[in-house]
Amino acid sequence: MTSAILAAPAAAQVAGIATAETSVAIARSKALGAAYQSIGTQYATYAQQIQQKRKEINDINVQLDTNKDKELTQAELDAAIKAKNPLIAQVEAKQKEITQLQDPIIKAQLYSVEQIALKYEAAQQAVITAKKINIILAPDAFVWAPDAVDVTGAITAELDKVVPSVGTTPPADWRPSRQGAALFQQIQQLFENAARVQAAQAASQPAAAKAPTAAQPDGR
């Protein structure tokens, strides 16, 4: 999932000024990749149930699509609600079940993100010292800058040193911070964007390129 955001530009800074993206640095870290993989394995049955319930919702939506144009419009949905169609209650029940199944997965992911985020300042400071950086700005603060200004990759490398792994099981009384929750949302958006890019690239490949090939060993 993360491969589309793994490529990092040159890590040197220019004239004491650099740029870095916290969410990208953490998303690229080995600790987060391993944590998400572990969470995916731990909650594999939950993910399967979520997928099944989403399929069931889609099947219900087909029934609510009264003009059968394969698109459930807001007007069709409003009409079903007004008519108190029992299918609406079924959809709501399944959506609630999906939320309940997602909760422990999201909490585990949030916990892993926050643990890495706690080490971010130290990793960033190590890069600042090593590269004699005077100022680090967000990428959108620049109208234009060469790739060499970006030290995000260098910060990721430091994170890999200071936090090689993290736990995925939060304490019973653990609650995410507001900053941690916001950072988690940014990272999830990165992963979703990367997944969309990969899906689009796969869909654009010629049919011959999609032909089955011999299984290759997993290099990760």
C-alpha positions in Angstrom: 0.0 0.0 0.0 2.8 2.4 0.9 5.0 1.8 -2.2 3.6 4.8 -4.1 4.9 7.2 -1.3 8.2 5.5 -0.5 10.4 7.2 -3.1 12.1 10.1 -1.4 14.0 13.0 -3.0 17.5 14.0 -2.2 17.9 14.7 1.4 20.4 17.6 1.3 19.3 21.1 2.4 20.0 24.3 0.7 21.4 27.5 2.4 20.2 26.4 5.8 16.6 26.2 4.7 14.7 22.9 4.4 11.3 21.4 4.1 9.7 18.3 5.6 6.3 16.6 5.8 5.6 15.0 9.2 2.9 12.7 7.9 5.0 11.5 4.9 8.0 10.9 7.1 6.0 8.7 9.5 4.1 7.0 6.8 7.4 5.9 5.2 8.9 4.6 8.4 9.6 0.9 8.8 8.0 0.8 12.2 4.6 1.9 10.8 4.8 -0.4 7.9 5.4 -3.4 10.2 2.8 -2.2 12.7 0.1 -1.9 10.0 1.0 -5.3 8.6 0.7 -6.8 12.1 -2.7 -5.1 12.6 -3.9 -6.4 9.3 -3.0 -10.0 10.3 -4.5 -9.6 13.7 -7.8 -8.3 12.4 -8.0 -10.2 9.2 -11.3 -11.8 10.1 -12.7 -8.3 10.9 -11.6 -7.0 7.5 -13.3 -9.9 5.8 -16.5 -9.2 7.8 -16.4 -5.6 6.8 -16.0 -6.4 3.2 -18.9 -8.8 3.3 -21.2 -6.3 5.0 -20.2 -3.6 2.5 -21.2 -6.1 -0.3 -24.5 -6.6 1.5 -25.1 -2.9 1.6 -24.4 -2.6 -2.1 -26.9 -5.4 -2.8 -29.5 -3.5 -0.8 -28.7 -0.3 -2.7 -29.4 -2.1 -5.9 -32.9 -2.8 -4.6 -33.3 0.8 -3.7 -32.2 1.9 -7.1 -35.8 2.2 -8.4 -35.0 3.2 -12.0 -32.3 0.5 -12.3 -29.6 2.8 -13.7 -27.0 1.4 -11.4 -26.8 4.6 -9.4 -28.6 5.2 -6.2 -29.5 8.9 -6.2 -30.3 11.1 -3.2 -33.9 11.4 -4.5 -34.3 7.6 -4.6 -32.8 7.4 -1.1 -35.1 10.2 0.2 -38.1 8.4 -1.3 -37.2 5.2 0.4 -36.8 7.0 3.8 -40.1 8.8 3.3 -41.8 5.5 2.5 -40.2 3.9 5.6 -38.7 1.2 3.4 -37.4 -1.6 5.8 -34.3 -1.8 3.7 -33.1 1.5 5.0 -33.1 0.1 8.6 -31.0 -2.9 7.3 -28.5 -0.6 5.7 -28.2 1.5 8.9 -27.8 -1.7 11.0 -25.0 -3.0 8.7 -23.2 0.4 8.8 -23.3 0.3 12.5 -21.8 -3.2 12.5 -19.0 -2.0 10.2 -18.2 0.9 12.5 -18.0 -1.5 15.5 -15.7 -3.8 13.5 -13.5 -0.9 12.4 -13.1 0.7 15.8 -10.4 -1.7 17.2 -8.5 -1.6 13.9 -8.4 2.2 13.8 -7.5 2.4 17.5 -4.5 0.0 17.0 -3.4 2.0 14.0 -3.8 5.3 15.9 -1.7 3.9 18.7 1.1 2.9 16.4 1.1 6.3 14.7 1.2 8.2 18.0 4.2 6.1 19.3 6.2 7.0 16.3 5.1 10.6 16.4 6.4 10.9 20.0 9.9 10.3 18.5 9.5 12.6 15.6 11.0 15.7 17.3 14.1 13.8 18.3 14.6 12.5 14.8 14.0 15.9 13.3 16.5 17.5 15.6 19.1 14.9 14.7 18.7 15.9 11.0 18.8 19.6 11.9 22.1 19.2 13.7 23.7 16.9 11.1 22.7 19.1 8.2 23.2 22.5 10.0 19.6 23.5 9.1 18.4 26.9 10.4 14.8 26.7 9.2 12.4 23.9 8.4 9.1 24.9 6.6 6.1 23.0 5.4 6.3 22.2 1.6 3.3 24.5 0.8 5.3 27.4 2.2 7.4 27.4 -1.0 6.2 28.7 -4.4 9.1 26.6 -5.8 12.1 24.8 -4.3 14.6 22.2 -5.6 14.2 18.6 -4.5 17.4 18.9 -2.4 15.5 21.1 0.1 13.3 18.2 1.2 14.7 16.4 4.3 11.6 14.2 4.8 13.5 11.1 3.8 16.4 12.0 6.2 13.9 12.3 9.0 12.4 8.9 8.1 15.9 7.4 8.3 16.4 8.8 11.8 12.9 7.5 12.8 14.0 4.1 11.7 16.9 4.4 14.1 15.2 5.8 17.1 12.0 3.8 16.9 12.6 0.5 14.9 9.3 -1.0 16.1 6.2 -0.1 18.0 3.4 -2.0 19.8 0.0 -2.3 18.3 -2.1 -3.0 21.4 -3.0 0.2 23.3 -3.6 0.1 27.1 -7.3 -0.3 28.0 -7.5 3.4 29.2 -5.5 4.8 26.3 -7.0 7.7 24.3 -5.4 9.4 21.3 -4.4 13.0 21.4 -6.1 15.5 19.1 -2.8 16.0 17.3 -2.3 12.3 17.0 -5.8 11.9 15.5 -5.2 14.6 13.0 -1.8 13.1 12.0 -3.5 9.7 11.6 -6.1 11.2 9.3 -3.3 12.7 7.1 -1.4 9.4 7.0 -4.6 7.5 6.1 -5.2 9.9 3.2 -1.7 9.3 1.9 -2.3 5.6 1.9 -5.7 5.9 0.2 -4.2 8.2 -2.4 -1.4 5.7 -3.0 -3.8 2.8 -3.3 -5.9 4.8 -5.9 -2.8 5.5 -7.9 -1.7 1.8 -7.9 -5.3 0.7 -8.8 -5.3 3.2 -11.7 -1.9 2.0 -12.9 -3.0 -1.6 -12.7 -6.2 -0.9 -14.7 -4.2 0.9 -17.4 -1.9 -2.0 -18.0 -2.3 -4.0 -21.3 -4.2 -7.3 -20.9 -1.0 -9.2 -21.7 0.8 -7.5 -18.8 -2.0 -8.7 -16.5 -1.5 -12.4 -17.4 -0.7 -14.7 -14.5 3.0 -15.2 -13.8 4.9 -17.7 -11.7 4.8 -16.8 -8.0 7.7 -14.8 -6.8 9.1 -14.8 -3.2 7.9 -12.0 -1.0 10.9 -9.6 -0.7 9.5 -7.6 2.2 
